[in-house]
Amino acid sequence: MGGPAREHLARAAADAGLHALSTAEGAQLGLALGIPAWLVQRTRYSTAGRPVETADLVLPADRWRVRLG
């Protein structure tokens, strides 16, 4: 039962935009260079307002839909 106590998540903030895959991203995802993708940069915050998780998500645009709201 050791380890730090986990903070409860209260909210998340995200920015999304179109992004052309780099050579490295294309290789990791098995896609061709230049395929359009969504780049979603997300931060999750605790109930105390501290950022507790960040993520940069690269999502191929032909496979993902992004819902805003």
Secondary structure as GFF3:
##gff-version 3
##sequence-region A 1 69
A	DSSP	beta_strand	9	20	.	.	.	ID=ss1
A	DSSP	alpha_helix	23	29	.	.	.	ID=ss2
A	DSSP	beta_strand	36	46	.	.	.	ID=ss3
A	DSSP	beta_strand	51	60	.	.	.	ID=ss4
###
